[in-house]
């Protein structure tokens, strides 16, 4: 059980409504109005400094870890420099939209409309992107569900792992600032390169000053509250909090409490700088462990106090609300900000890295049951059985946590991306399931690509079945295909076409980000930028890894192609013309054909006939994507990871040959299509393991759903641990589990107020079930629930 303090905060968190704070937008805008004519990076650094100086300072009752991006317990902010249009268009319906609702005051709406948005009209990232993107790409890319990179031009990038080990905890922001001052003094403004570096270092001084000032304002507020506090225990707590905030993040931490507060201040700075997803916490159990052991040995802290501080951080991470457009919310449903925290794995020299904090992080997630952080574990052959059993204990609780990863494959992915062996061993997850490293600059979720769209265009003369418009390459009529190989080749041509336009959209966005929205604060957190004097947005990181294009619907396409291969060309039971007519009318009147299609082999049942097609598709996808270079000359990377993208992607696709009905969800990651994996969980895992995971360095994802009765005994949990090890021995990268009954999920749909803390695994993340749209809830309910191992 958590402490009484944590239980009270958890209750407040569950029952509070996400609300929009406008203070960041107002301060950022006012600063830009004051800095016309200055360089872009200096203007953004001054705007960050203004935000740190001007937004309200709020300390909630009884907090130990303090700091907020707004005045509400669950605050979201808007960033008009990226996009103001969606906010203006949607804010009157924020509280009623189907996914990710927000509260916003009428007075605040008026301030945004009259004081903020007019300044940014014609100046936002979104408007620039829409002006520059070519018409052919825009037709496929802009709010279509075919290829989607909305979060890269309506929002900031995020997708970094702050380097606590080598930068933040070692130096503090005062030393970073001092280093920048020295570099400015060393540089002569005689070349273009020197001028840009001088601006970079001037911006570094400003952002370091900003985050230090922000913390000092919290120190002042805590002292002010301490003077008024009558309870002696709370008074002492506030005095200690004030002392800590006067010290960190300006200087390196020395105690466990200082280190956790520094982590949260660093995170707050990242959010306030660009309000982006996947601001990851990296290997928390590794960089926090020295502080824990020191404090316990010195008698400064005991395990219960450390546990309370960890759980306090978990709650703070969950309070932040990533405010996004209704379109983006369909792809990232559930107020999820994808702050991934990784435990376990190996040390840089290859030894087991599991420690006491690894177990305490598992316990914290079980105790607080919040949707953040996204907890990931790394498992390797020498991971202690005790640790893997503790992981299985948490899985059995039914939170959807943790995501379980094959340590060896994660390292292989990063070795292939160009990292040194030591750095590749030191990986952590980014966002959902992307192997990442704290010295890497990468767009880990650049584009979501709808594979089922490529098949639809191949079979429908390049047209969408829903709209009737030509969206793909103009293709011959379905009656003209003479063999299965011709159909497959047409699909691959259409897929290549979608990949090309995904690349165009990404490279265009990368160019605009480098020009318009440098990242001076985040550049302080990623190794390489300060040494080079180059911003993160311009390739300043030690490693620049290519953007990730995520494929959606692998199982749907594999299942569909095997139907065509088997029923049309091998058994000759039907002809393609009949299939085309059946798809055009959503199978109405063709129920017998649909029954035969559903009876064909389905990916997820360990049937080589269809699994081989899935492998062929994913290998082609990877090879085609890697043939392109990004804005910095790095090869693009493939992924089959999952967010809620498979639901909106399915909504724009007509009926498919596998028997799927029109506009229903597709499949996430490398999971089987919901309800088609009818054999066993081990069969589903064997199918997924046939895919060559190690080449998809953007990550792969497998979802498995168990009945709660399946993991009730210790013997059952040991069996699950053995299955996980066996799955990883086959070369697979990731697996995660929903352990919940369909009956409970249906009850939660009917009585949401009784199930506000019910967590479910959506795809690469967990969130509260009641915070999902009905479409997303139904998609989870429809997944196969295994009753036995």
N, C-alpha and C positions, 0 to 999 in steps of 0.2 A: 504493500500500500504506500501511496505517497503521503507526504506530510499534510497536515490540515491546511497549511498555507497553499500548497499546490492544488489540493482538492477544491479550495475556494476559487482559485484562479481558473481551474479547468471548468467549473460551473459557469463562471462569468464568460469565458471564451465560447463555450457551447451555445449560450443563450444570447450572445451579442450579435448584432447584425453588421455586416461589412458596410462601412460608410466612407464616402469620399471626402478627403481633406484637400482644400484648394491652396493652402499656404505655400506649398512648394512651388506650384504653378505661378502664383502671384509674385513671389520673391524672385524666381528665375526670370520672369518676364520683366520686372522692374529693373533688374540688373542689366539685361540686354538693352533696355531703353537708354541706360546710362553709359553704354560702352560702344556705341556705334562707331565704326571705323577701325576698331582694334582688331588684332588677329583673332581668328575663330577659336583657337585653343585657349587664348587668354580670356576671351569673353566667356567661354564655358567654365573656366576655372574661377573667374570672378563670380559667375552666377552660382556655382556650387558654394563658394565662400559666403555669398549673400544668404543662401538657403540656410546654411549652418548658423548664421547670425540672427536670422529673422523668424524662423518658424517657431511655433509655441513649444515650450518645454513642459512636458507632462510626465509626472511620476504617479503611477497608480498606487492605490492603497496596498501597503504591505509588500511591495516589490523588493526583491534582492538584486535582480539584474534589471537595469533601467534603460530607458531610451525608446523613443517611438518616432515614426515618420509623420505622425499626425496626432490630433487631439482625441481621437476615438480609440477604444480598446482594440478594435479591428479596423485599422485605417488603410485606405487605398489612396494613391495619388495619381494625378494625370500629368503628362509631360507634353505640353503643346508644341514644343520644338520638334517632336517626332510626328505627332498627329493631333490636331485639335478638331478636325472635321467630324470624326466619329463621335467624339464627346458631345459636340454641339448637336449633332443629329440624333443621338441616342439618349442623352441624359434625362429627358422627360419620361423615358420609359425604363430607366435603370431599375426601378423597383418592381417592374412587372415582367421583364423579359424572361424567356424560358430558361436561360442558363446564366449563372453568376450574376445575381441581382445585387444592386448597391442602393444605399440610401444617400441622398444628397439634399441639402437645404435649398429652398427656393432662393434665398438671399445669395447663397454661394453660386447658384446657377447664373444669377444676374451679374455678379462680379466677373465670372468667367466670360459671359457674353459681351459685356461692355468694356472690361479692362484688360482681359488676357487675349482672347481669340482675335480681336481686330489687329493686334500687333503682329501676330504670327501668320496672318492671311498672306499666302503667296511665299512664305519663307520656310514652311515645314518640310521635313524629310519626306513625308507622304506625297505632298504636292510635287516635289522635285522628281521623285521616283516615277510618278504617274506621267509626268511630262517627258521623261527620258525613255521609258520602256517602249519598245517598238510595238506596233499594233498587233502583229501576229502573236508575239509572246503574251501581250496583255489579254488577248482573247482567251488564252488558256490559263492565265495566272491570276487575274484579278477577281477574287471572290467567286471562284468557280467550283472548287472542290476537286478539280482535275490535277493541277499542280498548284500548290499553295505555299507562298512565303510571306504571307501577311504580317507575321510577327517580326519580319526583318525590315519592314518599311512603314509600319504603323507603330512600331515599338522599337526599343533598343535591343541590342544583341544579348547582353548578359554573358552566360556561358563561360565563366572563368572560375578558377579555383584559387582563392587567395593563398599566398605563400607564407604561412605562419612560421614554418620551420626555418627558413633562410632569410626572410625579410622582416615580417611584422613583429614577431616575438624577439628577434635578435636586435633590431634597430629601433623600433618605434618611429613615429612620424617626425619627431624632432630631428633625429639623425638623418632621415630621408631629406628633410628640408635643408639641413646644413650641407649635405652632399650637393643638393641642387644649387645652393648659393655659391659653393666653391666652383662648380662647373661653369656657372654664369661668368664668374670672374676670370676663368681660364680662357674663355672663348672670345675671339675678336669677330665682330659682325662684318666680315669682309667677303663672305660667300653665302650663297643660297642655303647650303647645308648648315653653316654656322648660325645664320639668322633663325632657321627653323629650330635648331637645338636650343638656342637662347630662349625662344618662346616656350619651348617644351619645359625647360627648367624653371622659367618664371611661373608657368602654370603649376608646376610641381610645388613650388613654395606656397602658392595660393591655396591649393587643395589641402596640403598638410596643415597650414594655418587654420583652414576651415574646420577640419575634423577635430583638431585640438580645441578650438574655440567651442565647438558643439559640446564636447565632453565637459569643458570647464563650466559651461552654462548649466549642465546637469549637476555638477558639483555644487554650484551656487544655490540651485533649487533645493537640493538635498539638505544643505545647511539651513536654508530658510525654513524648511519643514521641520528640521530637528529642533530649532528654537521654539517652535509651537507645539511640539509633541510632548504629551504628558506621560505616556507609557515609557518607562525607562529602557526596556528592552528594545522597543522600536526606535527610540531616540538614538541608542548606541548603533543600531543597524544603519540608520540614516547618516550618522557621522562617519561610519566606516565606508558607506557608499560614496559619500562626499570625498573622502580621502582617496578612494580608488579612482574616481572620475577626474580628480585633479592630476593623477599620475598617468593613467592609461586613457587613450592610446598614444599620448605624447612620448612616453618612455616605455621600455620593455617591462613586462609584468614579472613579478617575483613570486606571487602566490597563485593558487588555483582560482580563487575568487577574482583576482585581478585579470588572470588570463581569460576566464570566461567572459568577463565584462569587456575585455579588449576584443574578443571575437565578435561580440554583439555590436560594439561601436563600429568595427570594421565593416560588418554586414550592413549596418544602418547607412554608412557612408556610400556603400555600393548602391543601395536602393535609392537614396536621395539623388545620386548622380545620374541615374538613368532608368530606374523603375523597370528592371528587366528580369527575366526568368533565369534559372540555373546559376545563381550566385552560390557556388558550392562551398561546403565547409571542409571538404577533403578528408584526410585521415585523422579525424578528431582524437581517436584513442592513442595515436602515436605522438602528436605534438602536445597533447595535454598531459600525458603520462608523467613526464618529469616533475611537473608542478604538483601532481597528485601525490607521488611518492615522497617528495620533499616535505610537503605539508603534513602528511600523515606521520612521517618519521619525527618531525619537529613538534608534533602535538598541536599544530595550528588548526587542523581540521580532522574530523573523523569521517568514516565512510558515509554515514547518514547525511551529514552536512554536505558532502560532495555530491551525493545523489540528489539532494534538493536543488543544488545549484545547476546540475545538468538538466533536471526537469524544468527548472525556471527558464533555461535557455530554449528548451524544446517549445515551451509555451510562447516565448517571445517570437521565435521563428514562425509559429503558426498564426500569430496575430497580424502579421503583415499580409495585406491583400493585394495581389497583382491585378490592377485594374486594366481591363482589356476590352476591345470591341466585341460586339455580339458574334461576329464571324470568328474572331480568334478564340472566343470562349467555346465555340463548338469543337475546336480542335484541341483545346487545353482545359477541359471542363472541370469545375470543382474548386475554384479559388486556389488553384495549386501554383506555387511559385518554384517548385522543383529545386529546392535547396538540398542537394544530396550530401549525405554524410556517410563515409565509408569506414568500416571497422574490419579487423582481422587481417588476413593476408600474410605477406612476407615482409621482412626488412629489406633494405637496399642490398644487403649482401646475401639474401636468399634464405634467411632463417625465419622460423615462425614468429609472427609479430603479435600474437594474441596476448593480452594482458588484462588486469582487473577492470580497466575502463571499458574494454570490449564488452564484458558482461554487464557492466553498469549501464551502458548505452542500450543494450537489449531490454534491460529492466525498465529504463526510463520510458521507452516506447510502449512497453506493456502497461506501465502505470498511468501515463497521461492520456494515451490513445488520441493524440493529435495527428493531423495529417502532415505535419512537418516536424523534424526534417525527414526527407526521403532516406530511410535507413537502408544501406546496402552492406552486405557482408561478402568478403572474399574467402573462398575455401580452396585449399590446396591439399595434396596428399598427407602433409604433416600437420594439418590443422588438428588440434586436440579433439578427440571424440566428445569430450565434455562440452567444448564450445559448439560443435555442430548440434549436439543434443539441446543445448540452450537455444540455439537458433530454431530448432524444430519445436521447442516449447513455445516460443513466441509465435511461430507460424500457427500452432494449434489454437491460440487465443482468438484468431480470426480478424486481425487488423489489416491483413494484406501485407504486413511487414514481417521480416525484411525481404528485400530482393536478394537472391542468392546467386553468386557469380563464381565462375571458374577462374581462379587466380592465374593459372598458367595461360589460358587463352587471352585474358585481358592483357597480359604482358606481351604475348605474341603480336597482338594487334598493334601495340605501340612500338614494338621493335620494327614492324613493317612500315610504320609511319615515320621512322627515322630517329627514334629516341635511342639513347645509350642503354645498355643492359641494366645498369643500376637505376636509371630514371624509369625505365619500363617496368621494373619490379615495384616501383614506388607509386603505382597508379591508384587513382580513386575514380569514383563515378561522377559524371557530369549530368545533371538533369535527371534523365530516366535511367538509361543503361549504357551510357557512352563511356568507354574507358578513356581516362583523361589524366593529365598531369599538371601540377601547379605552375609549371614554367611554359605552358602551351597557350598559344593564341589560336582559337578555332571557332568556327560557326558549327556547333555540334548538331543543330537542328535547322539547316538552311532551307530545305524544301520538303514538303510532303507530296509524294507522287502517287497517283492513283493507277495502279497496274490494271485494274479491271476496265478502266477507260480505254487503255490501249487495245484490250481484247474486243471491247464493244466497237471501237472504230474499225478494227480489222474485219469484223463480221457484218458491219452495217455501212459499208462504203464511206467510211470516215465520219459518219454522222453520229450525233448523240441520239439515243432512243427517247430521251425525255424531252429535249427541245426541238429535235429534228434538224438542228443546225450542223453544218460541216465544222467539226472541231479538230479532227485529225488529218492525216494525209489522205488524199482522195484514193480510195481503194476500189478494186474491182468488185462486182456484185458477188454476193455469197454463193450464187449458183455457179460461178466461174471457177471456184476452187476445185481442183481435181484430186488432191491428196491432203493427208494430215500435215505433211511437211510444208505444203503451201500455206495452210492456215497458220501454222506456227511461225513461219517466216514473216507473214503479214503482221502478226502480233508483235514480233520483235522489231519490225520496221516502225510500227506505231510507237512502241516503247522507246526506241532510240530517238524518235521525234520529240517525245515528251521530255526525255532526259536533256536533249539539246536546249529546249526552252527553259528548263529548270536551271541550267548553267547560265543562260543569258540573264535570267532574272536575278540570279545570285551575284554574278560578276558586276552587273549594273548596280545592285544594292551595295556591294562592297565599295565600289568606287565612290558612291554618294556618301556613304558613312565616313570614309577617309576624308572627304572634302568638308562635310558639314557638321559632323558630330564626333570630333575627337573625344577621347576618354581619359582625361588627365588624372582623375582620381584612381580609376581602375588600373592605370599604368603604373601606379605606385605599388600595386599588389602582385604584379606578375614580373618575374625575373627577366632581365634583358632590356626592358624599356629604359630604366634609369641609366644603365651602362651605355646604351646606344644613344640616348637622348632622342628616342623615337617613340611616338605614341603607339599604344596597343592597336588602334584602328589602322595604323600604317605599317603593321608588321613588326612592331618593336619587341615582341616576346622572344625568348630564347629559341623556342621551337614554333614555327608556323605550320600548322597542319591543315590540310584542305577541308573545305566545307562538306557537310554530310547531307546526302539526299536520301530521305527515308521512303522506302517502298511500302505501299499499303495494298493488301489483298493477294498475297502470294498464294495462299491456300485456295482462294476463289478461282484464280486463273488456272492453277494446276488441276483442280477438280473439273473445271470446264473443259480444258484441253483433253483430259483423259476421256470425257464423255464423247467429244468429237472423234477422237482416235478410235474409241471402242465401238460406239453405237453406229457411227456414220461410215467409217472407212474399213473397219475390221469385220464387224458383224453385219454391216449394211442393213441394219434394221430400219433406219430412217435415212432420208437424204437431207443435205444442208438446207435446201429450200424450205422443207417442213420445219426444221429447227428455227430458221429465221422467222417464219410466220408465228411460231409458238412464242418466241421471245418478244415479238412485236406486240402481242396481245397479253403479255404477262402470264403465259401458260393457260389462259382461259380457253377451255375446249380441247386442250392438249394434256389432260391430266394423266393419261396413260404414258405418254412420252415423258412427262415430268417424273412419274414414278420410276421409270427405267433410268432416268438421269440420276435420280437420288440414290438408286441402288448401285450405281457404278462405284468403283473404288474411290475412297476419299482420303486425302492427306490427313494424317493423324491416327492412322490405324496400322502403321507399320506394313504397308503394302507397297512393295517396290515399284509397281507399275505407275502409280501416281506420284510417289515420293521422288522418283528419278526426274520427273518433269519439274517438280519444285526445285530440285537441285540445279537443273539445267537453266531455269528462269533466273535463279538467284546468282548463278555464276555469270551468266550473260550480263545481268544488271550491273554487277560489280565491274566487269571488264569494260563495259561501255562507259560507265561513270568515270572510271580511272583514266580514260583516254583524254579527259578534259583537265585543263589547269585553271586555277582560280586567279584572282586579281594579283596575287603575290607569287604566282608561278608554282603553287603546290597542287598536287593531284587531288581531285575531288574524291570523296569516300562514300561508300554505300552503307546502308543500315536497313534493318527490318526491326525497328523498335516500335514501341506503342505508346501513343497518348490516346486521346479520345477521337483522333483523326478518322478512324475507321467508320464512325457513324455518319458525319457529314459527307465523307467520300462515297459511302454507299447511297446516300440520299439523291445523288445526281446520276446514278447508274441504273439502267433498265434491268430487266430480267437477264440472268446469265445462264449459260448452258448446263451448269451443275445442278439446276433446279431452284436456285435462289430466286426469290420474288423481287420485282422492281422496287427500287428505292429503299431496300432494307440494308442493314449494316454489312460491311465487308468484314475482313479479318484483320486483327492487329498482330504486328510482329511476325513471328514464325509459328504462331499458334494455329491449331486447326480451326476451321469455320465452326462457329457456335453450334453445338448439337450434332455435329457429324463425326466426332471422335467417339465411337461407340464401343470400342474394344476394351481398353484399359488405360490408366495413366501412363504405364510403362510403354505401351504401344505408341501413344502420342509423343512421348519423349524420344523414343527410338526414331520416329519419323523426323522430328525436329533435329535430332543429332546428325542426320545424314547430310544436312546443309553444311557447307564449309564455313563455319562461323568465323574462323581466324582471319579471313580476308575482309570481312565486313566490319572495318574498324570503327564505324559509327555505332556498333552494338546490335545485338539481336535479342529478341524477347520471346519468352514462352510463358503463357498463362495457364495454370492448372487449377481446377476448382474441386474441392473435396467437401464431402459431408462432414460436419463436426464430429459425428460418431466415429469417423475413421481414425481420428488422432486422440482418442480419449485415454489410451493406456500408454505406459512407458514403452512397452513392446512395439506398439504402433509407431511411436516416434523414432525408435531405433530403426525400424524398417524404412521409414521415410529418409532417415539419414543415410542409410545404405543405398537407397534409390538415387539420392542426390549425388553421392560419390560415383555410382555406376554411370549416371547420365553424363557427368563431367569426364569420366574416363573415355567416353565416346567422342570427346572433342567439342561438346556443346559449351556455350558461354554463360547462359543465364536461365533461371527458372524462378517463378514466383507463384504464390498460392493464395487463392481465396478459400477460406475454410468457414463456410457458412451455409445454412440451409436455405433452400428456395422459399420455404414457408416464412422464415424470418424476413427475407427480402420483400416478400409480398405484403407482409404485415407493416413493414416500414413504409411501403408505398401508400398504404391506406391510412396509417396513423403516424405521420412523420414527427410529430411533437414528442412521441414516446421513444424515438430512436435517433435523437440528434447526435449522439456520439458513435453511431454505428459506422465503422470504417470498412471500406471495400477497396479491393484492388481494381482500378479502372483499366489500366494497361501498364505503363511503366511507372505508375505512381498510385498511391492510395489517397482517398479523400472521404469525407462524410457522404454516405449514400443519399441522405436527404437533400444534399446540395447539388445533386445531379438532375438533369432534365429527365422526364419520363422515358424518352428515347434511349438515353444512356443507361438508365436503370433497367429497362427491358432487355437491353443488349447483354447486361451482366447476368440477369436472371436466366436468359436463354442458353448460357454456356452449359456444357455437360457437367453434371455434378457426379463425381465418382463416389461410389459407396464402398469400394474395396480397393486395396492395393494389388 
